[in-house]
Amino acid sequence: MKEQLEKLALQMYRNGTSYSEAVREFQKDFLIAVLQDLNGNQVKAAERMGMHRNTLRRNLQELDLDIKSMRGSRRRPPVSARPSPMMDKNANAI
């Protein structure tokens, strides 16, 4: 993996990518990979990366990353959209 990163760094340098641009792109890709792997869970992602959740949020804002796009489809629907457990199953039957 280190060898691949070194090749990428050399390629970016030769293409005229500035240091700040390279660091920004790496940060974006790294954060996206971690958050997608954890289904957008910021608390778990921050813990896994060894940072505070607020630091992660600040980084996401600074990099203009949308957390909603990183969440999978496994999210539970909002409470208002869930059927009530107290509701009679036959109440909607005609």
N, CA and C atoms as a LAMMPS dump frame, in Angstrom:
ITEM: TIMESTEP
0
ITEM: NUMBER OF ATOMS
282
ITEM: BOX BOUNDS ff ff ff
-5.0000000000000000e+02 5.0000000000000000e+02
-5.0000000000000000e+02 5.0000000000000000e+02
-5.0000000000000000e+02 5.0000000000000000e+02
ITEM: ATOMS id mol type element x y z
1 1 1 N 0.818 -1.182 0
2 1 2 C 0 0 0
3 1 3 C 0.874 1.263 0
4 2 1 N 1.961 1.232 0.743
5 2 2 C 2.856 2.384 0.802
6 2 3 C 3.417 2.695 -0.577
7 3 1 N 3.743 1.656 -1.319
8 3 2 C 4.29 1.835 -2.659
9 3 3 C 3.269 2.51 -3.579
10 4 1 N 2.016 2.113 -3.476
11 4 2 C 0.955 2.727 -4.282
12 4 3 C 0.793 4.2 -3.93
13 5 1 N 0.846 4.507 -2.648
14 5 2 C 0.725 5.893 -2.204
15 5 3 C 1.904 6.728 -2.706
16 6 1 N 3.094 6.153 -2.675
17 6 2 C 4.275 6.861 -3.163
18 6 3 C 4.159 7.152 -4.655
19 7 1 N 3.649 6.187 -5.427
20 7 2 C 3.464 6.388 -6.866
21 7 3 C 2.424 7.471 -7.124
22 8 1 N 1.359 7.457 -6.361
23 8 2 C 0.317 8.47 -6.509
24 8 3 C 0.863 9.86 -6.182
25 9 1 N 1.643 9.952 -5.107
26 9 2 C 2.236 11.234 -4.72
27 9 3 C 3.144 11.761 -5.826
28 10 1 N 3.96 10.898 -6.392
29 10 2 C 4.857 11.301 -7.477
30 10 3 C 4.059 11.752 -8.698
31 11 1 N 3.011 11.026 -9.016
32 11 2 C 2.168 11.372 -10.158
33 11 3 C 1.498 12.737 -9.935
34 12 1 N 0.994 12.967 -8.737
35 12 2 C 0.344 14.25 -8.434
36 12 3 C 1.373 15.39 -8.533
37 13 1 N 2.555 15.161 -8.008
38 13 2 C 3.626 16.167 -8.077
39 13 3 C 3.955 16.5 -9.529
40 14 1 N 4.13 15.475 -10.342
41 14 2 C 4.485 15.673 -11.748
42 14 3 C 3.366 16.345 -12.539
43 15 1 N 2.134 16.177 -12.085
44 15 2 C 0.999 16.817 -12.752
45 15 3 C 0.769 18.243 -12.266
46 16 1 N 1.606 18.703 -11.345
47 16 2 C 1.501 20.073 -10.879
48 16 3 C 0.532 20.301 -9.73
49 17 1 N 0.142 19.235 -9.056
50 17 2 C -0.757 19.361 -7.917
51 17 3 C 0.013 19.957 -6.747
52 18 1 N -0.557 21 -6.155
53 18 2 C 0.107 21.623 -5.008
54 18 3 C -0.028 20.717 -3.786
55 19 1 N 0.816 20.976 -2.804
56 19 2 C 0.792 20.198 -1.56
57 19 3 C -0.578 20.298 -0.885
58 20 1 N -1.112 21.515 -0.792
59 20 2 C -2.397 21.7 -0.115
60 20 3 C -3.524 20.985 -0.851
61 21 1 N -3.49 20.982 -2.183
62 21 2 C -4.504 20.257 -2.964
63 21 3 C -4.39 18.748 -2.73
64 22 1 N -3.154 18.248 -2.705
65 22 2 C -2.934 16.813 -2.509
66 22 3 C -3.433 16.373 -1.131
67 23 1 N -3.116 17.166 -0.115
68 23 2 C -3.557 16.828 1.245
69 23 3 C -5.079 16.865 1.324
70 24 1 N -5.688 17.88 0.731
71 24 2 C -7.148 18.003 0.737
72 24 3 C -7.806 16.794 0.067
73 25 1 N -7.281 16.381 -1.084
74 25 2 C -7.848 15.224 -1.796
75 25 3 C -7.694 13.946 -0.981
76 26 1 N -6.524 13.782 -0.344
77 26 2 C -6.324 12.597 0.487
78 26 3 C -7.31 12.594 1.653
79 27 1 N -7.457 13.741 2.319
80 27 2 C -8.398 13.832 3.439
81 27 3 C -9.807 13.47 2.996
82 28 1 N -10.236 14.022 1.868
83 28 2 C -11.579 13.736 1.359
84 28 3 C -11.762 12.236 1.127
85 29 1 N -10.855 11.652 0.379
86 29 2 C -10.973 10.233 0.049
87 29 3 C -10.933 9.351 1.29
88 30 1 N -10.073 9.702 2.231
89 30 2 C -9.949 8.907 3.451
90 30 3 C -11.237 8.989 4.273
91 31 1 N -11.744 10.201 4.477
92 31 2 C -12.976 10.368 5.258
93 31 3 C -14.156 9.676 4.585
94 32 1 N -14.261 9.81 3.28
95 32 2 C -15.359 9.159 2.549
96 32 3 C -15.279 7.651 2.714
97 33 1 N -14.088 7.079 2.573
98 33 2 C -13.924 5.623 2.692
99 33 3 C -14.335 5.133 4.079
100 34 1 N -13.875 5.829 5.123
101 34 2 C -14.197 5.415 6.494
102 34 3 C -15.695 5.543 6.756
103 35 1 N -16.274 6.677 6.374
104 35 2 C -17.702 6.897 6.636
105 35 3 C -18.583 5.931 5.849
106 36 1 N -18.23 5.65 4.618
107 36 2 C -19.016 4.685 3.842
108 36 3 C -18.921 3.302 4.454
109 37 1 N -17.745 2.941 4.93
110 37 2 C -17.563 1.633 5.558
111 37 3 C -18.397 1.513 6.827
112 38 1 N -18.613 2.633 7.51
113 38 2 C -19.377 2.628 8.764
114 38 3 C -20.786 3.172 8.575
115 39 1 N -21.269 3.144 7.333
116 39 2 C -22.638 3.551 7.004
117 39 3 C -22.936 4.979 7.471
118 40 1 N -21.957 5.849 7.394
119 40 2 C -22.15 7.245 7.736
120 40 3 C -22.185 7.547 9.221
121 41 1 N -21.855 6.576 10.055
122 41 2 C -21.884 6.781 11.502
123 41 3 C -20.667 7.61 11.92
124 42 1 N -20.934 8.878 12.232
125 42 2 C -19.847 9.801 12.532
126 42 3 C -19.159 9.497 13.859
127 43 1 N -19.912 9.028 14.83
128 43 2 C -19.327 8.718 16.133
129 43 3 C -18.332 7.572 15.992
130 44 1 N -18.753 6.504 15.317
131 44 2 C -17.86 5.361 15.123
132 44 3 C -16.666 5.734 14.248
133 45 1 N -16.912 6.553 13.219
134 45 2 C -15.828 6.954 12.325
135 45 3 C -14.786 7.778 13.082
136 46 1 N -15.251 8.709 13.9
137 46 2 C -14.32 9.54 14.673
138 46 3 C -13.506 8.68 15.626
139 47 1 N -14.162 7.738 16.291
140 47 2 C -13.445 6.843 17.208
141 47 3 C -12.409 6.031 16.455
142 48 1 N -12.782 5.492 15.305
143 48 2 C -11.881 4.652 14.509
144 48 3 C -10.661 5.436 14.032
145 49 1 N -10.864 6.737 13.76
146 49 2 C -9.762 7.561 13.257
147 49 3 C -9 8.257 14.379
148 50 1 N -9.456 8.077 15.612
149 50 2 C -8.753 8.66 16.752
150 50 3 C -8.944 10.156 16.895
151 51 1 N -10.129 10.637 16.553
152 51 2 C -10.402 12.063 16.696
153 51 3 C -11.753 12.258 17.367
154 52 1 N -11.997 13.461 17.819
155 52 2 C -13.272 13.79 18.437
156 52 3 C -14.316 13.971 17.334
157 53 1 N -15.564 13.669 17.645
158 53 2 C -16.636 13.793 16.659
159 53 3 C -16.751 15.221 16.127
160 54 1 N -16.558 16.202 16.985
161 54 2 C -16.646 17.594 16.53
162 54 3 C -15.542 17.932 15.531
163 55 1 N -14.374 17.349 15.72
164 55 2 C -13.276 17.55 14.774
165 55 3 C -13.64 16.946 13.426
166 56 1 N -14.245 15.765 13.448
167 56 2 C -14.69 15.132 12.206
168 56 3 C -15.721 16.013 11.513
169 57 1 N -16.707 16.505 12.254
170 57 2 C -17.74 17.37 11.678
171 57 3 C -17.117 18.621 11.049
172 58 1 N -16.162 19.214 11.74
173 58 2 C -15.504 20.414 11.224
174 58 3 C -14.754 20.082 9.928
175 59 1 N -14.065 18.945 9.908
176 59 2 C -13.36 18.531 8.69
177 59 3 C -14.329 18.305 7.54
178 60 1 N -15.455 17.685 7.823
179 60 2 C -16.459 17.448 6.782
180 60 3 C -16.966 18.766 6.208
181 61 1 N -17.201 19.733 7.084
182 61 2 C -17.67 21.05 6.625
183 61 3 C -16.602 21.765 5.819
184 62 1 N -15.36 21.736 6.287
185 62 2 C -14.266 22.41 5.583
186 62 3 C -14.019 21.799 4.203
187 63 1 N -14.255 20.504 4.074
188 63 2 C -14.033 19.807 2.802
189 63 3 C -15.289 19.749 1.942
190 64 1 N -16.36 20.384 2.413
191 64 2 C -17.651 20.408 1.691
192 64 3 C -18.165 19.007 1.376
193 65 1 N -18.072 18.115 2.352
194 65 2 C -18.566 16.751 2.171
195 65 3 C -19.962 16.631 2.777
196 66 1 N -20.865 15.981 2.033
197 66 2 C -22.237 15.791 2.483
198 66 3 C -22.366 14.408 3.106
199 67 1 N -22.609 14.364 4.397
200 67 2 C -22.705 13.092 5.119
201 67 3 C -23.89 12.26 4.644
202 68 1 N -24.948 12.899 4.2
203 68 2 C -26.149 12.173 3.771
204 68 3 C -25.856 11.244 2.601
205 69 1 N -24.937 11.656 1.732
206 69 2 C -24.613 10.828 0.57
207 69 3 C -23.787 9.596 0.953
208 70 1 N -23.243 9.584 2.176
209 70 2 C -22.399 8.474 2.617
210 70 3 C -23.168 7.433 3.405
211 71 1 N -24.393 7.725 3.706
212 71 2 C -25.194 6.776 4.478
213 71 3 C -25.823 5.77 3.529
214 72 1 N -25.82 4.53 3.942
215 72 2 C -26.428 3.482 3.141
216 72 3 C -27.934 3.493 3.263
217 73 1 N -28.56 2.57 2.63
218 73 2 C -30.017 2.497 2.647
219 73 3 C -30.54 1.741 3.863
220 74 1 N -29.641 1.383 4.788
221 74 2 C -30.053 0.599 5.946
222 74 3 C -30.615 1.451 7.074
223 75 1 N -30.775 2.741 6.855
224 75 2 C -31.288 3.608 7.908
225 75 3 C -32.74 3.284 8.186
226 76 1 N -33.11 3.375 9.455
227 76 2 C -34.495 3.16 9.845
228 76 3 C -35.322 4.356 9.417
229 77 1 N -36.588 4.131 9.062
230 77 2 C -37.439 5.269 8.7
231 77 3 C -37.735 6.101 9.944
232 78 1 N -38.121 7.367 9.754
233 78 2 C -38.446 8.188 10.913
234 78 3 C -39.629 7.61 11.678
235 79 1 N -39.719 7.942 12.946
236 79 2 C -40.775 7.398 13.807
237 79 3 C -42.142 7.653 13.19
238 80 1 N -42.336 8.825 12.599
239 80 2 C -43.636 9.163 12.025
240 80 3 C -44.018 8.249 10.862
241 81 1 N -43.051 7.615 10.226
242 81 2 C -43.331 6.747 9.082
243 81 3 C -43.441 5.277 9.461
244 82 1 N -43.166 4.955 10.714
245 82 2 C -43.245 3.555 11.152
246 82 3 C -44.652 3.225 11.627
247 83 1 N -45.092 2 11.383
248 83 2 C -46.41 1.609 11.898
249 83 3 C -46.383 1.521 13.417
250 84 1 N -47.455 1.905 14.019
251 84 2 C -47.558 1.865 15.469
252 84 3 C -47.736 0.431 15.921
253 85 1 N -46.966 -0.021 16.936
254 85 2 C -47.132 -1.395 17.419
255 85 3 C -48.487 -1.6 18.102
256 86 1 N -49.115 -0.511 18.517
257 86 2 C -50.413 -0.6 19.186
258 86 3 C -51.569 -0.653 18.197
259 87 1 N -51.294 -0.355 16.928
260 87 2 C -52.349 -0.301 15.923
261 87 3 C -52.915 -1.689 15.657
262 88 1 N -54.205 -1.786 15.563
263 88 2 C -54.874 -3.044 15.254
264 88 3 C -54.575 -3.398 13.791
265 89 1 N -54.133 -4.615 13.523
266 89 2 C -53.775 -5.021 12.176
267 89 3 C -54.967 -4.959 11.225
268 90 1 N -56.166 -5.145 11.728
269 90 2 C -57.357 -5.156 10.895
270 90 3 C -58.018 -3.791 10.806
271 91 1 N -57.468 -2.773 11.399
272 91 2 C -58.088 -1.448 11.427
273 91 3 C -58.18 -0.835 10.036
274 92 1 N -57.238 -1.159 9.151
275 92 2 C -57.242 -0.585 7.815
276 92 3 C -57.975 -1.468 6.802
277 93 1 N -58.393 -2.624 7.213
278 93 2 C -59.086 -3.547 6.312
279 93 3 C -60.523 -3.067 6.075
280 94 1 N -60.98 -3.213 4.842
281 94 2 C -62.356 -2.801 4.507
282 94 3 C -63.205 -4.02 4.268
